[in-house]
């Protein structure tokens, strides 16, 4: 069995990790491992594009589905 360590995280981060669990008995370590594996599977260019999109969304630079539909006349 591999060694372990304790890492301090904020309560809000713990809540975010808990919300990402696929199964209630999944550990936070399992969630973090899944996240890291997903990130490693993405290339650096894709990672940068995702981060840029997250910043834009956080800054309010996005359109709702209804806005896009209106613009397209749907």
C-alpha positions in Angstrom: 0.0 0.0 0.0 1.4 3.4 -1.0 2.2 5.9 1.8 -0.1 8.8 2.5 0.1 12.3 3.8 -2.3 14.9 5.2 -3.1 18.0 3.2 -4.9 21.0 4.6 -7.7 22.4 2.4 -10.4 24.9 3.1 -13.9 23.8 4.0 -15.2 25.3 0.7 -12.6 23.2 -1.2 -13.7 20.1 0.7 -17.3 20.8 -0.2 -16.3 21.2 -3.8 -14.5 17.9 -3.8 -17.4 16.2 -2.1 -19.8 17.6 -4.7 -17.6 16.0 -7.4 -17.8 12.5 -6.0 -19.3 9.9 -8.3 -20.2 7.6 -5.4 -20.8 8.6 -1.8 -18.0 6.3 -0.6 -15.5 7.8 -3.0 -12.7 9.5 -1.1 -11.4 13.0 -1.8 -8.1 11.4 -2.8 -10.0 9.4 -5.4 -11.7 12.6 -6.7 -8.3 14.4 -6.9 -6.7 11.5 -8.7 -9.5 11.5 -11.3 -9.1 15.2 -11.8 -5.4 14.9 -12.3 -5.7 12.0 -14.7 -8.2 14.1 -16.8 -5.9 17.0 -16.8 -2.9 14.9 -17.9 -5.0 13.4 -20.7 -5.6 16.9 -22.1 -2.8 18.5 -24.1 -1.3 21.9 -23.0 -3.1 23.8 -25.7 -6.5 22.4 -24.6 -5.7 23.1 -21.0 -5.0 26.8 -21.8 -8.2 27.0 -23.8 -10.2 25.6 -20.9 -8.6 28.0 -18.4 -9.3 31.0 -20.8 -12.9 29.9 -21.1 -13.3 29.6 -17.3 -11.9 33.1 -16.8 -14.2 34.5 -19.5 -17.2 32.9 -17.8 -16.2 34.1 -14.4 -15.8 37.6 -15.8 -19.4 37.4 -17.3 -18.2 37.2 -20.9 -20.7 34.6 -22.2 -24.0 34.4 -24.0 -27.0 32.4 -22.8 -28.6 29.8 -25.1 -31.6 32.1 -25.5 -29.3 35.0 -26.6 -27.6 32.7 -29.2 -31.0 31.4 -30.5 -32.2 35.0 -30.9 -29.1 36.0 -32.8 -29.5 33.0 -35.1 -33.2 33.6 -35.5 -34.2 30.3 -34.0 
